[in-house]
């Protein structure tokens, strides 16, 4: 948008330049009888469009992003044993793994694990 302002005297000319500079305009060129001042205008519609894109982007990010889930379990028993085949925790009186059915060998306490062979494996 271009506005043309006409003044009668040099004092009015200088005062008008000063008023426009104080209101945020920048002096681009200045001659004895002509001055060009420019101010960047704020376009509300551009702001609204950008705001809508930001809101739509945030909504899409929320609904399309992956959920990261971490499950932490605290083991209170320090003598907890696990099945060597499937890794599930075992109770102290288990004879077979409750998940994979492998028989539990409790004879060697240092190496407690499920020993599965072709003869005694649990089959579904």
N, C-alpha and C positions, 0 to 999 in steps of 0.2 A: 504494500500500500504506500503510495506516495502522497505527501501533503505539501502543498506549495503555500508559503507564507510570504506576504508582501508587506514591507515596512516603508516609512517615508524618510526617516533620517538615519544617519550613521549610528547615533546613540540607540535608537530603537533596534537597529540591526544587531549591534553588539549585545544589548540586553536580551534580545530573543535568543541569540546563540547561547548566552550564559544560562538562561532558563532551561533550554533544551538539554544542555550538558548536565545541569543539576538534576534533571528528571531521568537521567540514565542514557541519554543519547551520546554517541561518540562522533567527534568531528572528523569526517573523512577528507574533505577538501574545503579550502577557504580562499576566496579571492576578494577583491575590493568590494564587489557588489553581489557576490553569490557565496552561499555556504551549503554544504551537503552534510547532513547529520543522519546517523543511522542507529536504530535500536532494534535488537532482536526481539521479535514479538513472541508471546506465549500462545501457542495454538492449543486450545482446550481439547479439541477433538483428537489431536495426536496423543495427548496425555491419556485420554479415556481409552483409546484403542490399545495403547501400550499396557495400560493397567488391566484391561480385559485379557490380553495375551498372557500377562503374568499370572492372573488368577486361573485361567484355563490351564496353563502349564503346571501350576502348583497342584491343581486337582488331578490332572493326568499323572503327574509324578506320584502322588499319594496312592492312587488306585493301581498303577502299573508297576510300582517298585516291589521288590522281593522283601519278604519278611525274614529276618535273621533271628532264629530262635536258639537259645542256649539253655539246656537243661542241666542243672548242677545237682548232684546227689552226694550227700555226705554219708560216708560209711562209718558207723559208730563202732563196729566190731573190728578190732585189728587183726583177728584171725579169720578174715573173710576169704573164702575159696571160690574159685571160678572154674567153669567147665573149660577144658582145653579145646574142645571142638567148636563151641558156639560162643563162649565168653560170658554166659549168664551166671549170676551169682548163685551159689549153692547153700542150702541149709546144712546144719551140722549132721542131721540124720538122713540125708538124701542117699539113696542107693543108685538112683538113675537121675540123669539130668532132666529137669522138668521141661526143657525146651526141645532138645534134640534126642533125648532118650538114651544117651550113651551111659553105660554103667560107670559108677564112680569107684575108683580104687582108693580106699582109705588106709591101706596097709602102710604105705610110705608117706608119712606126714609131711616130709620135705617136698614131695612131688605129688600132691593131690591133684588128680585130673581125671577126666573121663577117658577111659581106654575103650576104643571102639574097634572091634575086629569084624571080619565078615561073618563069623559064627554067631556073635551075640549082639549085633547092631540092631537098633530099633528101626523097624521098617513100617511105612504107612501103607 
